[in-house]
Amino acid sequence: MIKISIVIPVYNINPLYLSKCIDSLISQTLKEIQIILVNDGSSDSSGAVCDKYSKIDKRIEVIHQKNQGVSVARNNGILNSKGEYIMFVDADDWIEFNACEIVYSYVKKTFSDILIFGFKFSVNEKNIYNKMKFSNFKKSEITKLERSVISQREILKNTCVGSPWGKVFKKSFLVENNLFFDSRLIKSQDRIFMMNALCRSRNVSHLDFIGYIYNLNNDSICKKFNPKIINYLELVSDEMYEHIKKSHFKSKNFLDSYYVGVISFIYEYMKLFFYNSGNKMNIEERTEFLKKLLKKEVYINSIKYADLFNVTGKRKKLMLLILRFNKYELLEKIFK
């Protein structure tokens, strides 16, 4: 019986990172696993690397699809999974050699829909002491986790609740609740997935174990100029607001979390568009564009009502204060 299916979306990944990722999976102490590599139409050698490994280990299944994005790739992985549980790993990250065995042993004890475990950055060479402290969340605590996904404010140490990695999901829970990734979304689709999953879950647990290694590398596109970032994140913002309306009847606590989350989206606009070196507009044009954008009701309310205490990061807090007091001329200084 396959205990865990591990889904890895692959698209134009540095072969060194991809190999390290796959090596960490085939060397797991838990042997009853399925490794699903979904090659999302890579134009480099990634597909060939996947095929090479599939000949080495029979537990590896390779799916080649035309380029449709990470959401479709993960969804295809879910649909082709045969395990009792599902784990997601990004193709340039890796997991500890005993991660599957440890998280499986704990998730089986409590019949959890979702088990959350810890991660560390690849640059952190220190061995972190694993307390192996295990806890089950009450429904009110699961609701807090759901709100933290919306606000983008982490409340569990060494975790990223808004991402599907660093988790184990019961497959039947995902399928029965029609929990798949939204292929319409280009950015932050992970948060929408986790928001919906936590909303529908009845049993969520946490294990204080660092089993996932997040690779910090120079190939990341997270700082590149993105002229479409506003459109991308407004789709996510709309999805979150509709969720709050339908599932939580515009609860004040959820709206408060939503306003804080929108401030994080505005911060992304600043970094990836308005004050990015790739933007060729002059400062006057940028300022006028920004002022016009922030006249939308969602931004007016978020700037007005977001709790400064719950906004994470000094620069983000400073940005919010600048916007509240309409001191746009100061923005360029903090985003240089």
C-alpha positions as CSV (number, residue, x, y, z in Angstrom):
1,M,0.0,0.0,0.0
2,I,1.2,3.5,-0.9
3,K,1.2,5.6,2.2
4,I,2.3,9.0,0.8
5,S,2.2,10.4,-2.8
6,I,4.6,13.2,-3.3
7,V,3.7,15.7,-6.0
8,I,6.5,17.8,-7.5
9,P,5.6,20.3,-10.3
10,V,8.6,20.8,-12.6
11,Y,9.3,23.7,-14.9
12,N,12.7,24.7,-16.2
13,I,14.5,23.9,-12.9
14,N,18.3,24.1,-12.5
15,P,19.3,20.4,-12.9
16,L,21.4,20.5,-9.7
17,Y,18.4,21.6,-7.7
18,L,16.1,19.2,-9.3
19,S,18.4,16.2,-8.8
20,K,18.9,17.2,-5.1
21,C,15.1,17.3,-4.7
22,I,14.5,13.9,-6.3
23,D,17.5,12.4,-4.4
24,S,16.0,13.5,-1.1
25,L,12.7,11.7,-2.1
26,I,14.1,8.4,-3.3
27,S,16.3,8.1,-0.1
28,Q,13.3,8.4,2.3
29,T,13.3,5.9,5.1
30,L,9.6,5.4,4.4
31,K,9.6,3.2,1.3
32,E,5.9,3.0,0.6
33,I,5.8,6.3,-1.3
34,Q,4.8,7.4,-4.8
35,I,6.8,10.2,-6.4
36,I,4.9,12.1,-9.1
37,L,7.0,14.4,-11.2
38,V,4.8,16.7,-13.3
39,N,6.9,18.2,-16.1
40,D,4.9,21.4,-17.0
41,G,6.2,21.8,-20.6
42,S,9.8,22.6,-19.7
43,S,11.9,23.9,-22.5
44,D,15.2,22.9,-20.9
45,S,16.6,19.5,-19.7
46,S,14.1,19.2,-16.8
47,G,11.9,16.6,-18.5
48,A,14.9,14.5,-19.4
49,V,16.1,14.6,-15.8
50,C,12.7,13.4,-14.6
51,D,12.7,10.5,-17.2
52,K,16.2,9.5,-16.2
53,Y,15.2,9.1,-12.5
54,S,12.0,7.2,-13.5
55,K,14.3,4.5,-14.9
56,I,16.3,4.4,-11.7
57,D,13.4,4.1,-9.2
58,K,10.0,2.4,-10.1
59,R,8.2,4.5,-7.5
60,I,8.7,7.5,-9.7
61,E,6.0,8.4,-12.2
62,V,6.5,11.2,-14.8
63,I,3.7,13.2,-16.3
64,H,4.6,15.4,-19.3
65,Q,2.0,18.1,-20.0
66,K,2.0,21.2,-22.1
67,N,2.8,24.4,-20.1
68,Q,-0.3,25.2,-18.1
69,G,1.1,26.5,-14.9
70,V,1.9,25.1,-11.4
71,S,-1.8,24.8,-10.4
72,V,-2.7,22.4,-13.3
73,A,0.6,20.5,-12.6
74,R,-0.3,20.0,-8.9
75,N,-3.9,19.1,-9.8
76,N,-2.7,16.4,-12.3
77,G,-0.5,15.1,-9.5
78,I,-3.5,14.9,-7.1
79,L,-5.6,13.1,-9.8
80,N,-2.8,10.6,-10.5
81,S,-1.9,9.9,-6.8
82,K,-2.5,6.5,-5.3
83,G,-1.3,7.2,-1.7
84,E,-3.4,7.5,1.4
85,Y,-1.8,10.9,2.0
86,I,-0.4,13.6,-0.3
87,M,2.6,15.8,0.1
88,F,3.7,18.7,-2.1
89,V,7.4,19.5,-2.7
90,D,8.7,22.3,-5.0
91,A,11.3,21.1,-7.5
92,D,14.1,23.2,-6.2
93,D,13.5,22.3,-2.5
94,W,14.1,19.1,-0.7
95,I,13.1,17.2,2.5
96,E,14.9,15.5,5.3
97,F,15.7,11.8,4.7
98,N,13.2,10.7,7.4
99,A,10.5,13.3,6.8
100,C,7.9,11.0,5.3
101,E,8.3,8.4,8.0
102,I,8.0,10.8,10.8
103,V,5.0,12.8,9.5
104,Y,3.2,9.7,8.5
105,S,3.5,8.1,11.9
106,Y,2.1,11.2,13.5
107,V,-0.7,11.9,11.0
108,K,-2.0,8.4,11.4
109,K,-2.4,8.7,15.1
110,T,-4.9,11.5,14.9
111,F,-6.6,10.9,11.5
112,S,-5.8,14.5,10.6
113,D,-7.1,16.0,7.4
114,I,-4.0,18.2,7.4
115,L,-0.7,17.9,9.3
116,I,1.6,21.0,9.3
117,F,5.3,20.6,10.0
118,G,8.2,22.9,10.0
119,F,10.8,24.2,7.4
120,K,14.1,25.9,7.4
121,F,15.9,27.9,4.7
122,S,18.7,26.2,2.8
123,V,21.2,28.9,4.0
124,N,20.6,27.9,7.6
125,E,23.3,25.3,8.2
126,K,22.5,25.1,11.9
127,N,20.8,21.9,13.1
128,I,17.5,22.9,14.7
129,Y,16.4,20.9,17.7
130,N,13.2,19.0,16.8
131,K,11.1,19.0,19.9
132,M,8.6,16.6,18.2
133,K,5.9,18.4,20.1
134,F,2.5,17.3,18.6
135,S,-0.7,19.2,18.9
136,N,-4.2,19.0,17.6
137,F,-6.1,22.3,16.9
138,K,-9.5,23.1,18.1
139,K,-12.0,24.5,15.5
140,S,-11.4,28.0,16.8
141,E,-7.6,27.6,16.3
142,I,-8.1,26.3,12.8
143,T,-10.2,29.4,12.1
144,K,-7.2,31.5,13.3
145,L,-4.9,29.6,10.9
146,E,-7.3,30.3,8.1
147,R,-7.3,34.0,9.0
148,S,-3.5,34.0,9.1
149,V,-3.4,32.7,5.5
150,I,-5.6,35.7,4.4
151,S,-3.6,38.2,6.4
152,Q,-0.2,36.7,5.5
153,R,0.8,36.9,9.1
154,E,2.5,33.7,10.3
155,I,1.4,32.5,13.8
156,L,3.2,29.2,13.9
157,K,7.0,29.1,14.4
158,N,9.0,27.8,11.5
159,T,6.0,27.2,9.2
160,C,4.4,28.8,6.2
161,V,0.7,28.0,6.6
162,G,-0.2,29.7,3.4
163,S,1.8,27.3,1.3
164,P,1.0,23.6,0.4
165,W,4.5,22.4,1.1
166,G,5.4,21.6,4.7
167,K,2.1,19.7,5.0
168,V,0.6,16.3,4.6
169,F,-3.0,16.1,3.3
170,K,-5.4,13.2,3.5
171,K,-6.2,12.4,-0.1
172,S,-9.8,11.5,0.6
173,F,-10.3,14.9,2.3
174,L,-9.0,16.8,-0.7
175,V,-11.1,14.8,-3.2
176,E,-14.3,14.7,-1.2
177,N,-14.2,18.5,-0.7
178,N,-13.1,19.2,-4.3
179,L,-10.0,20.9,-3.1
180,F,-7.8,21.7,-6.1
181,F,-5.6,24.6,-7.2
182,D,-7.3,27.4,-9.1
183,S,-5.8,27.4,-12.5
184,R,-7.1,30.9,-13.2
185,L,-4.7,32.4,-10.7
186,I,-1.1,33.1,-11.6
187,K,0.1,34.4,-8.2
188,S,-0.8,33.4,-4.6
189,Q,-2.8,30.4,-5.7
190,D,-1.3,28.6,-2.8
191,R,-3.0,30.9,-0.3
192,I,-6.4,30.4,-1.9
193,F,-5.9,26.6,-1.8
194,M,-4.8,26.7,1.9
195,M,-7.6,29.1,2.8
196,N,-10.2,26.7,1.4
197,A,-8.6,23.6,2.8
198,L,-8.5,25.0,6.3
199,C,-12.0,26.3,6.1
200,R,-13.3,22.8,5.2
201,S,-11.0,20.8,7.6
202,R,-12.2,19.4,10.9
203,N,-9.0,18.0,12.1
204,V,-5.7,19.9,11.7
205,S,-2.5,19.1,13.6
206,H,1.0,20.5,14.0
207,L,4.2,18.7,14.5
208,D,7.3,20.7,15.7
209,F,9.6,18.9,13.3
210,I,11.8,20.6,10.7
211,G,11.4,18.3,7.7
212,Y,11.3,20.7,4.7
213,I,14.2,22.7,3.3
214,Y,13.3,25.8,1.3
215,N,16.0,26.6,-1.2
216,L,17.0,30.2,-1.3
217,N,18.6,30.6,-4.7
218,N,19.5,33.4,-7.2
219,D,17.2,31.9,-9.9
220,S,14.1,33.3,-8.1
221,I,11.8,35.6,-10.1
222,C,10.2,37.1,-7.0
223,K,12.0,40.4,-7.4
224,K,11.7,40.9,-11.1
225,F,9.6,43.6,-12.7
226,N,6.1,42.4,-13.2
227,P,3.8,44.7,-15.1
228,K,0.8,42.3,-14.5
229,I,1.2,41.9,-10.7
230,I,-1.7,44.2,-9.9
231,N,-4.1,42.2,-12.1
232,Y,-2.8,39.0,-10.7
233,L,-3.2,39.9,-7.1
234,E,-6.5,41.7,-7.5
235,L,-7.9,38.3,-8.7
236,V,-6.6,36.8,-5.5
237,S,-8.0,39.7,-3.4
238,D,-11.4,39.3,-5.0
239,E,-11.4,35.5,-4.3
240,M,-10.6,36.1,-0.7
241,Y,-13.3,38.6,-0.3
242,E,-15.9,36.4,-1.9
243,H,-14.8,33.5,0.4
244,I,-15.3,35.8,3.5
245,K,-18.7,36.8,2.3
246,K,-19.9,33.2,1.6
247,S,-18.2,31.3,4.3
248,H,-17.9,33.8,7.2
249,F,-20.7,36.2,6.5
250,K,-18.4,39.2,6.4
251,S,-17.1,38.4,10.0
252,K,-15.3,41.4,11.4
253,N,-12.3,39.3,12.4
254,F,-12.0,37.9,8.8
255,L,-12.4,41.4,7.3
256,D,-9.6,42.7,9.6
257,S,-7.4,39.9,8.4
258,Y,-8.4,40.7,4.8
259,Y,-7.4,44.4,5.1
260,V,-4.0,43.4,6.5
261,G,-3.6,40.9,3.5
262,V,-4.5,43.6,1.0
263,I,-1.7,45.8,2.5
264,S,0.7,43.0,1.7
265,F,-0.6,43.0,-1.9
266,I,0.0,46.8,-2.1
267,Y,3.5,46.2,-0.9
268,E,4.1,43.7,-3.7
269,Y,2.8,46.3,-6.2
270,M,5.4,48.7,-4.9
271,K,8.3,46.2,-5.1
272,L,7.5,44.5,-8.4
273,F,5.9,47.4,-10.3
274,F,5.8,51.0,-9.1
275,Y,9.3,51.2,-7.6
276,N,11.0,48.4,-9.4
277,S,14.1,49.3,-11.5
278,G,12.4,47.7,-14.5
279,N,9.6,50.4,-14.5
280,K,10.5,53.0,-17.1
281,M,7.8,55.5,-16.0
282,N,9.0,58.7,-14.4
283,I,8.2,59.4,-10.8
284,E,5.3,61.7,-11.6
285,E,3.7,59.1,-13.8
286,R,4.1,56.4,-11.2
287,T,2.6,58.6,-8.5
288,E,-0.4,59.5,-10.5
289,F,-1.0,55.8,-11.5
290,L,-0.7,54.8,-7.8
291,K,-3.1,57.5,-6.6
292,K,-5.6,56.5,-9.1
293,L,-5.3,52.8,-8.2
294,L,-5.7,53.4,-4.5
295,K,-9.0,55.2,-5.0
296,K,-10.6,51.8,-5.3
297,E,-12.8,51.0,-2.3
298,V,-10.8,47.9,-1.4
299,Y,-7.6,49.9,-1.0
300,I,-9.3,52.9,0.7
301,N,-10.8,50.5,3.3
302,S,-7.6,48.5,3.8
303,I,-5.4,51.6,4.2
304,K,-7.9,53.0,6.7
305,Y,-8.7,49.9,8.7
306,A,-5.7,47.6,8.6
307,D,-4.3,47.1,12.1
308,L,-0.8,48.3,12.0
309,F,0.2,45.9,14.8
310,N,-0.7,42.9,12.5
311,V,1.1,44.2,9.5
312,T,4.5,42.4,9.4
313,G,7.8,44.0,8.6
314,K,9.1,47.5,9.3
315,R,9.0,48.7,5.6
316,K,5.5,47.5,5.2
317,K,4.3,49.3,8.3
318,L,6.1,52.4,7.1
319,M,4.5,52.2,3.7
320,L,1.1,51.9,5.3
321,L,1.7,55.0,7.4
322,I,2.9,56.9,4.4
323,L,-0.2,56.0,2.5
324,R,-2.5,56.9,5.4
325,F,-1.0,60.4,5.5
326,N,-0.8,60.8,1.7
327,K,3.0,61.4,1.8
328,Y,3.6,59.7,-1.6
329,E,6.9,61.5,-2.1
330,L,8.4,59.4,0.7
331,L,7.7,56.0,-1.0
332,E,10.6,56.2,-3.4
333,K,13.0,56.4,-0.4
334,I,11.8,53.2,1.3
335,F,11.7,51.2,-2.0
336,K,15.1,52.1,-3.4
